[in-house]
Amino acid sequence: MATVNLMGAPPVSGIETVQLSYLAWLESEENDRAGKYATFRDYYEGEHATQLTKRLRKFLELKDDQEFNLNMCPIVVDALAEKLKVARFETKTNADLLAEWWAKNRMDGMQAVVHLSAVRDGDTYLLVEWDNDGERPRFTQENAYNGSEGMHLVYSDERRQIPIVAIKRWTITSGPNVKTRRTNLYYPDHIEKYTDLGSGQAWQRYTDEADPRWPIPWDDNGAPLGIPVIHFRNKDQGYSYGESELEDVVPMQNGLNKTVIDLLAAADASAFQIPWMTGGKPENMIFAPGSWVWTTDKDVKVGTITPADLAGLIALKDSIAADIGKITRTPLSFFQLTGQVAAAGTLKEQRSGIIAKARDRQTVFGNAWEDALSMACRLHNAFETGKLNLEDEITTVWEDDEKPEPKELAEQVELLSRAEAASTQTKVQILHPDWSEEEITAEVALILAETGQAVPEIGAVA
């Protein structure tokens, strides 16, 4: 077996020269993108590296590890991510089983993490494994690789969205000041595991006590199971990787922070009236409402410096915030630039952009969820005795977050009433789209009873 030196590490036996070179290439290949992932996470969390004078830091009462900024990044990310909620999966034969897997993995909470991470970073991943003890698939959200740990998919140069291998890197604290790096490579038909044994550089093969095989076969009677890592791309444009919602926001966020800091500095220095005096000393002089300022010295002159007009800086701050909303198609009302409440029609128009974005993401992310459930079904057939129909199509059904405004529904019902174009039952259904058939029937009965009309039989049209 060949013995080589990887990145200055001590010689390591047990790994072929080609394998070591491949590991080194994988480690350096995604540095630029990894740096972006780290930046987007920092900005979302409010780590913007803003610079303040000692005076500003003092009167803002900031500790050394505290930052000051007007962080708009969470608004942009959360506004979209909160509109992405999977309701259920439709399938001809396996719907109940998929619902059980979803519930036992607590995916109602994990899906929120998946969607937020994809929107924030541009890419996130879902690792699908088989839980032998629970006899069901296990889903784990994995952040994109940020330069130190995370998941990454390598794609074919010829076919940009066909993955070749998935790489998961992480660090384990195995003792005082001892950190062990681990790397798993997920191929369509096998899994390779590596460790540096705490050396920080030298990679060696890693085997689990429960399964000493290396590499670990990943097949079903010789048929590859496929790479068990599902890629969620935000703003999919046909490339191998997605794009963060914060891609264009970060520079503008820097400008907004600078403007707010300038505004505070200007307010601190010149936003109030400053008295001045020449030819004397301002001793025993009191400046207060209702007080007199006087002197018997004819050479003394007094006056005031007019406060600075901060309207320009305030307008600039609001303009940058509004521009962030425009370029990200986030409703301006989310930034609350004025104290006025926008009219219903204006709010509807503002929401149109983010609704379109949400529907686009539902299509792309829905495909990813369907791929994840399809992988889970393949693992079930490989590790359990019962066989599922893998040809059964899985469809993601999303919650409808955009319900019409009550005023819009009322206007629609009023128009139908004037035209005598709808029954009482139809109008109740329009006003209460989330009601069950029993609730609608009961409401129709109450309305007809109150108006003195005959109550129709159940199921009849009123």
FENVENSUL-V849595 format. One record per helix or strand of 3 or more residues. SS is the DSSP state (H for helix, E for strand). FROM is the first residue (numbers start at 1). TO is the last residue. If there is no record, write none. Layout:
BEGIN
SS & FROM & TO
SS & FROM & TO
END
This chain:
BEGIN
H & 17 & 29
H & 31 & 45
H & 54 & 59
H & 73 & 81
E & 86 & 90
H & 95 & 104
H & 107 & 121
E & 123 & 131
E & 136 & 144
E & 150 & 155
E & 163 & 175
E & 178 & 186
E & 190 & 195
E & 229 & 233
H & 249 & 270
E & 274 & 278
E & 301 & 305
H & 311 & 328
H & 332 & 335
H & 344 & 383
E & 395 & 398
H & 406 & 418
H & 424 & 431
H & 437 & 450
END
